[in-house]
């Protein structure tokens, strides 16, 4: 298992911040590889590896202004490609948990047997996802990550704290734009895009917490809170699609759709309410790194 201290590495100071950020990127990739060790990693370890890859991409965005654009594009494509190949296994586990929460929300008159076709479909998908994670596929993912990590040693990185601030402002701007787009039309795609940028913001705030300024700790808590709410909404959106594909009786299918709709409406209202407070700060006023 990976060393616990690899899970949330941070900048130790504002001295040579670019070099530190590259080192943190490598550590996240190493942690992801450690989680994927062995011939058949568990669902929990695959989920942990995906989180490290998200942290890797957030760290890469933190230093975006400090490295060559070509290097950024190559590394981001590699990390994104590796994460996508782990998505099916993650979704299968998460959807079963979302299904259990949904089943608990049903009235007593709705017996578990009424939802059995949906449970069976989700379990079959989890088995299929597990079987698709072959030794060859894992080896290809790990090779992609090792190659990405090795290439970082060839990078020329600028050590200017203002460039890291610019990277964080870029991420914050995209998250703020994502919030506004979701507020105007809360489609599945817009809500998910907003959550993705929120997670990048949260991971970047984690990375700089030792050298952060002002209200960064509060912003981190707020980003994490909104992202968690949007994560539950996204899981229900996926569950709605699976429910439509399951062989449910008409009354059960209608009840599932209604329950998901009601729960998603509550989650989205809460996310937008929290987002309104989170994005009061304009981009040019967003300076989370301490200056000396």
C-alpha positions in Angstrom: 0.0 0.0 0.0 1.2 3.6 -0.6 2.8 5.5 2.1 0.2 7.7 3.8 2.3 10.8 3.5 2.0 10.7 -0.2 -1.7 11.3 -0.1 -1.7 15.0 0.4 1.7 16.5 -0.2 2.0 20.3 0.0 4.3 23.2 -0.8 6.7 23.6 2.2 7.5 27.3 1.4 7.5 29.8 -1.5 11.1 29.1 -2.2 11.5 27.6 -5.6 7.7 26.9 -5.9 7.9 25.6 -9.4 10.4 22.9 -8.6 8.4 21.9 -5.5 5.2 21.6 -7.6 6.9 19.3 -10.1 8.1 17.2 -7.2 4.6 17.0 -5.8 3.3 16.0 -9.3 5.7 13.1 -9.4 4.7 12.0 -5.9 1.0 11.9 -6.9 1.8 9.8 -9.9 3.9 7.5 -7.7 1.0 7.2 -5.3 -1.4 6.3 -8.1 1.0 3.6 -9.3 1.3 2.2 -5.8 -2.5 1.9 -5.6 -2.6 0.1 -8.9 0.2 -2.4 -7.8 -0.6 -6.1 -8.1 -2.5 -8.1 -10.7 -6.0 -7.1 -9.6 -6.4 -4.0 -7.4 -9.6 -3.7 -5.5 -12.3 -1.2 -6.3 -11.2 0.9 -3.3 -7.6 1.0 -4.6 -8.7 1.9 -8.1 -10.8 4.7 -6.6 -7.8 5.9 -4.6 -5.6 5.8 -7.8 -8.2 8.0 -9.6 -8.1 10.6 -6.8 -4.3 10.7 -7.0 -4.6 11.3 -10.8 -7.1 14.1 -10.2 -4.6 15.6 -7.7 -1.9 15.2 -10.4 -3.9 17.1 -12.9 -4.7 19.8 -10.4 -1.0 20.2 -9.6 -0.2 20.3 -13.3 -2.7 23.2 -13.6 -1.1 24.9 -10.7 2.2 25.2 -12.6 0.6 25.6 -16.0 2.1 29.1 -16.4 5.5 28.0 -15.3 6.1 25.2 -17.9 6.2 24.9 -21.6 2.6 24.6 -23.1 3.6 21.5 -25.1 4.8 19.8 -21.9 1.5 20.7 -20.2 -0.6 19.4 -23.0 1.3 16.1 -23.2 1.2 15.4 -19.5 -2.5 16.4 -19.1 -3.5 14.1 -22.0 -1.5 11.2 -20.4 -3.1 11.7 -17.0 -6.5 12.2 -18.4 -6.2 9.0 -20.5 -5.0 6.9 -17.6 -7.9 8.2 -15.4 -10.5 7.5 -18.1 -9.5 3.9 -18.3 -10.3 3.5 -14.6 -13.7 5.2 -14.8 -15.9 2.1 -15.4 -14.7 0.4 -12.3 -15.2 3.5 -10.2 -18.7 4.2 -11.6 -19.8 0.6 -11.0 -19.0 0.8 -7.3 -20.4 4.3 -6.8 -23.7 3.4 -8.5 -24.3 0.5 -6.2 -23.9 2.8 -3.2 -26.2 5.4 -4.7 -28.7 2.6 -5.4 -28.7 1.6 -1.7 -29.3 5.2 -0.7 -32.2 5.4 -3.2 -33.7 2.1 -2.0 -33.7 3.4 1.6 -35.6 6.4 0.5 -38.5 4.4 -0.8 -41.7 4.1 1.1 -42.3 0.9 3.0 -44.9 -0.1 0.5 -42.2 -0.4 -2.1 -40.4 -3.7 -1.4 -36.8 -4.4 -2.3 -38.0 -7.0 -4.8 -39.5 -4.2 -6.9 -36.0 -2.8 -7.5 -34.3 -6.1 -8.0 -33.8 -5.7 -11.8 -31.9 -2.5 -11.2 -29.8 -4.0 -8.5 -29.0 -7.0 -10.7 -28.1 -4.7 -13.6 -25.7 -2.7 -11.5 -24.0 -5.8 -10.0 -23.6 -7.2 -13.5 -22.0 -4.0 -14.6 -19.6 -4.1 -11.7 -18.6 -7.6 -12.6 -18.0 -6.6 -16.2 -16.0 -3.6 -15.1 -13.8 -5.7 -12.9 -13.3 -8.3 -15.6 -12.3 -5.6 -18.1 -9.4 -4.5 -15.8 -7.1 -7.1 -17.3 -3.4 -7.5 -16.5 -2.6 -6.0 -20.0 -4.8 -3.0 -19.5 -3.3 -2.3 -16.1 0.2 -2.6 -17.5 -0.7 -0.1 -20.3 -2.0 2.4 -17.7 1.0 2.0 -15.5 3.4 2.4 -18.5 1.6 5.6 -19.5 2.0 7.0 -16.0 5.6 6.0 -15.6 6.4 7.6 -19.0 4.6 10.8 -18.0 6.5 10.9 -14.7 9.9 10.3 -16.5 9.2 13.2 -18.9 8.8 15.7 -16.1 12.6 15.4 -15.4 13.2 17.0 -18.8 11.1 20.0 -18.0 12.4 23.5 -17.5 10.3 25.1 -14.7 10.1 28.8 -13.7 10.4 29.4 -10.0 8.1 32.4 -9.7 5.3 32.3 -7.1 3.3 34.7 -9.2 3.1 32.1 -12.0 1.5 29.6 -9.5 -0.9 32.3 -8.5 -1.8 32.8 -12.1 -2.4 29.1 -12.5 -4.7 29.1 -9.5 -6.6 32.1 -10.9 -7.1 30.4 -14.2 -8.6 27.4 -12.4 -10.8 29.6 -10.2 -12.0 31.6 -13.3 -13.1 28.3 -15.0 -14.8 27.2 -11.8 -16.6 30.5 -11.5 -17.7 30.4 -15.1 -18.8 26.8 -14.6 -21.0 28.0 -11.7 -22.6 30.7 -13.8 -23.3 28.3 -16.7 -24.9 25.8 -14.3 -26.9 28.5 -12.7 -28.3 29.6 -16.1 -29.0 26.1 -17.3 -28.3 23.2 -14.9 -27.8 20.4 -17.4 -25.9 17.2 -16.5 -22.9 18.3 -18.6 -22.7 21.8 -17.1 -23.0 20.6 -13.5 -20.4 18.0 -14.0 -18.0 20.5 -15.7 -18.5 22.8 -12.7 -17.7 20.0 -10.3 -14.5 19.1 -12.2 -13.1 22.6 -11.9 -14.2 22.8 -8.3 -12.2 19.7 -7.5 -9.2 21.2 -9.2 -9.6 24.3 -7.0 -9.9 22.2 -3.9 -6.8 20.1 -4.6 -4.8 23.2 -5.4 -5.8 24.8 -2.2 -4.8 21.6 -0.4 -1.4 21.8 -2.1 -0.7 25.4 -1.0 -2.3 25.2 2.5 1.1 25.6 4.3 1.8 28.8 2.4 -1.7 30.1 1.9 -3.0 33.6 2.6 -6.2 35.0 3.9 -9.3 32.8 3.7 -7.8 29.9 1.8 -8.8 27.3 4.5 -12.4 28.5 4.3 -12.4 28.4 0.5 -11.0 24.9 0.6 -13.9 23.8 2.9 -16.4 25.6 0.7 -15.0 24.0 -2.5 -15.0 20.6 -1.0 -18.6 21.0 0.3 -20.0 22.1 -3.0 -18.0 19.4 -4.9 -19.4 16.7 -2.6 -23.0 17.9 -3.2 -22.4 18.0 -7.0 -20.8 14.5 -6.8 -24.0 13.1 -5.3 -26.0 14.8 -8.0 -23.8 13.3 -10.7 -24.1 9.8 -9.3 -27.9 10.1 -9.3 -27.7 11.3 -12.9 -25.8 8.1 -13.8 -28.3 6.0 -11.8 -31.2 7.6 -13.6 -29.7 6.3 -16.9 -29.2 2.8 -15.5 -32.7 2.7 -14.1 -34.1 3.6 -17.6 -32.2 0.6 -18.9 -33.3 -1.8 -16.2 -36.4 -4.0 -16.6 -38.4 -2.4 -13.9 -42.2 -2.5 -13.6 -43.8 0.7 -14.9 -44.9 1.9 -11.4 -41.4 1.2 -9.9 -39.7 2.9 -12.9 -41.9 6.0 -12.4 -41.2 6.0 -8.6 -37.5 5.7 -9.2 -37.5 8.6 -11.7 -39.5 10.8 -9.3 -37.3 10.0 -6.3 -34.2 10.8 -8.3 -35.7 14.0 -9.7 -36.7 15.2 -6.2 -33.3 14.4 -4.7 -31.4 16.0 -7.5 -33.5 19.2 -7.3 -32.6 19.5 -3.6 -28.9 18.9 -4.2 -28.7 21.3 -7.1 -30.5 24.1 -5.1 -28.0 23.6 -2.3 -25.0 23.6 -4.6 -26.1 26.8 -6.3 -26.8 28.5 -3.0 -23.3 27.5 -1.7 -21.8 28.5 -5.0 -23.3 32.0 -4.8 -21.3 32.6 -1.6 -18.2 30.9 -2.8 -17.8 33.1 -6.0 -18.4 36.5 -4.5 -14.7 37.0 -4.9 -13.7 38.2 -8.3 -10.8 36.5 -10.2 -8.4 39.4 -9.9 -9.0 39.5 -6.1 -8.4 35.8 -5.7 -4.8 35.6 -4.4 -4.5 32.5 -2.2 -0.7 32.4 -2.0 1.1 34.3 0.8 3.6 36.9 -0.4 6.9 37.7 1.4 
